[in-house]
Amino acid sequence: MIIKATCRTEYNPTDAHFSREGFQRVWDTGVLQEAGFSSPTNVEETNEDLKEATDYHALIDGKDARVAFRAQRGFNWGTFTVRSSRSSGCYTEWGKYLAKVNHGAPGPDYVIHAYISDVTVFALAETKTIVRAIREKHCGENSSNARFFYVQWDDIEKFYPD
């Protein structure tokens, strides 16, 4: 399952609050509420975020869920990006997602990726679907100071419609 949406963005969030304000912009579209999400609570600045890659807790159809939120400025690449390694050797989102999917470890049940400019474009998918897409090679890889997998939103729709 994937949910995608586009909306006008009428402000430019500050660097200090970019992620939080980006999430608010996504929330304000009403798309997440239509999908059954309610009562989001920000946990970005807690140990939970660092250890589990979880940015928000929310209710989804009345059940507690953890949500990872990633926001990027500028061009809409239409992808979920998942850091797979860092030059520092620090634990990455990929390791946290695998621990969640393989072992039921705490971590995000859902991932939202937003591209924010004068228009905000975002998509939401279950973490397990993103992991499956990467394992089944429906992804690409990129590297700079870190290595990333990227999964096209359209590929999630095409290969994993449920």
C-alpha positions as CSV (number, residue, x, y, z in Angstrom):
1,M,0.0,0.0,0.0
2,I,1.1,3.5,-0.8
3,I,-0.6,6.8,-0.3
4,K,0.7,9.8,-2.3
5,A,-0.4,13.4,-2.3
6,T,0.6,16.9,-3.5
7,C,-0.3,20.3,-1.9
8,R,0.7,23.9,-2.2
9,T,3.2,25.0,0.4
10,E,2.7,28.6,1.5
11,Y,5.7,29.1,3.8
12,N,9.4,28.2,3.9
13,P,10.1,26.3,7.2
14,T,13.3,27.3,9.1
15,D,16.2,24.9,9.2
16,A,15.6,24.4,13.0
17,H,12.0,23.3,12.5
18,F,12.1,22.0,8.9
19,S,11.1,18.4,9.7
20,R,8.4,19.4,12.3
21,E,6.9,22.1,10.1
22,G,7.1,19.7,7.1
23,F,5.2,17.1,9.0
24,Q,2.6,19.7,10.0
25,R,2.2,20.7,6.3
26,V,1.6,17.0,5.4
27,W,-0.8,16.6,8.3
28,D,-2.8,19.7,7.3
29,T,-3.6,18.1,3.9
30,G,-6.0,15.7,5.7
31,V,-4.8,12.8,3.6
32,L,-3.3,10.9,6.6
33,Q,-6.6,11.4,8.5
34,E,-8.5,9.9,5.6
35,A,-6.2,6.9,5.8
36,G,-7.1,6.4,9.4
37,F,-4.3,8.3,11.2
38,S,-5.0,10.3,14.3
39,S,-3.3,11.9,17.4
40,P,0.3,12.2,16.1
41,T,2.8,12.9,18.9
42,N,6.3,14.1,18.0
43,V,9.2,12.1,19.6
44,E,11.9,13.4,17.3
45,E,14.1,14.8,20.1
46,T,14.0,11.8,22.3
47,N,16.2,8.7,22.6
48,E,13.4,6.8,20.8
49,D,14.2,8.7,17.5
50,L,17.9,8.0,17.8
51,K,17.6,4.3,18.7
52,E,14.5,3.4,16.6
53,A,14.3,5.9,13.7
54,T,10.8,6.8,15.0
55,D,9.7,10.5,14.7
56,Y,6.0,10.2,15.6
57,H,3.6,8.0,17.4
58,A,0.1,8.0,16.0
59,L,-3.1,6.0,16.1
60,I,-3.9,4.2,12.9
61,D,-7.4,2.9,12.9
62,G,-7.3,3.1,16.7
63,K,-4.0,1.1,17.0
64,D,-0.7,2.6,18.2
65,A,1.8,2.9,15.4
66,R,5.3,4.4,15.0
67,V,6.0,6.7,12.0
68,A,9.4,7.8,10.5
69,F,9.2,11.1,8.7
70,R,11.8,12.3,6.2
71,A,11.6,15.7,4.6
72,Q,13.9,17.1,1.9
73,R,13.9,20.6,0.3
74,G,13.7,21.0,-3.4
75,F,13.2,18.7,-6.3
76,N,10.6,15.9,-6.0
77,W,12.6,12.7,-6.7
78,G,9.5,10.6,-5.9
79,T,11.4,8.1,-3.8
80,F,11.8,6.7,-0.3
81,T,15.5,7.0,0.6
82,V,16.9,4.7,3.3
83,R,20.5,5.2,4.5
84,S,22.2,1.9,4.4
85,S,25.7,2.8,5.8
86,R,27.6,5.8,7.0
87,S,31.3,6.5,6.9
88,S,31.2,6.9,10.7
89,G,29.9,3.3,11.0
90,C,26.8,4.5,13.0
91,Y,23.7,2.4,12.9
92,T,21.4,3.5,10.0
93,E,17.8,3.5,9.1
94,W,18.3,0.3,7.1
95,G,19.5,-1.6,10.1
96,K,16.7,-0.3,12.2
97,Y,14.1,-1.2,9.6
98,L,15.5,-4.7,9.3
99,A,15.4,-5.1,13.1
100,K,11.8,-4.1,13.0
101,V,10.7,-6.3,10.2
102,N,12.9,-9.4,11.0
103,H,12.7,-9.4,14.8
104,G,9.8,-7.2,15.8
105,A,12.2,-4.7,17.4
106,P,10.8,-1.2,18.2
107,G,10.9,0.9,15.1
108,P,8.6,2.6,12.5
109,D,5.6,0.8,11.2
110,Y,5.2,3.4,8.5
111,V,7.5,5.8,6.6
112,I,6.5,9.2,5.2
113,H,8.9,10.9,2.7
114,A,8.2,14.5,1.7
115,Y,9.8,16.8,-0.8
116,I,9.1,20.4,0.1
117,S,9.4,23.5,-2.0
118,D,6.5,25.8,-3.2
119,V,4.7,22.5,-3.5
120,T,4.8,19.7,-1.0
121,V,4.7,16.1,-2.4
122,F,4.7,13.1,-0.1
123,A,4.1,9.4,0.1
124,L,3.5,7.0,2.9
125,A,4.2,3.3,2.9
126,E,4.6,0.5,5.4
127,T,8.2,-0.1,6.5
128,K,7.9,-3.8,5.7
129,T,6.9,-2.9,2.1
130,I,10.0,-0.7,1.7
131,V,12.2,-3.4,3.1
132,R,10.6,-6.0,0.8
133,A,11.2,-3.7,-2.3
134,I,14.9,-3.3,-1.4
135,R,15.4,-7.0,-0.8
136,E,13.7,-7.8,-4.1
137,K,15.9,-5.3,-5.9
138,H,13.2,-2.8,-6.8
139,C,15.5,-0.1,-5.8
140,G,18.7,1.8,-6.7
141,E,21.7,2.8,-4.7
142,N,23.5,6.1,-4.3
143,S,26.4,7.2,-2.1
144,S,28.1,10.4,-1.0
145,N,29.2,10.6,2.7
146,A,26.7,7.8,3.2
147,R,25.2,5.0,1.1
148,F,21.5,5.0,0.4
149,F,18.9,2.8,-1.1
150,Y,16.2,4.6,-3.0
151,V,12.8,3.1,-3.9
152,Q,10.6,4.8,-6.5
153,W,7.1,5.5,-5.2
154,D,5.7,4.3,-8.5
155,D,7.5,1.0,-8.1
156,I,5.8,0.5,-4.7
157,E,2.5,1.0,-6.4
158,K,3.4,-1.3,-9.3
159,F,4.9,-4.2,-7.4
160,Y,3.2,-4.0,-4.0
161,P,-0.4,-2.7,-4.5
162,D,-1.8,-4.0,-1.2
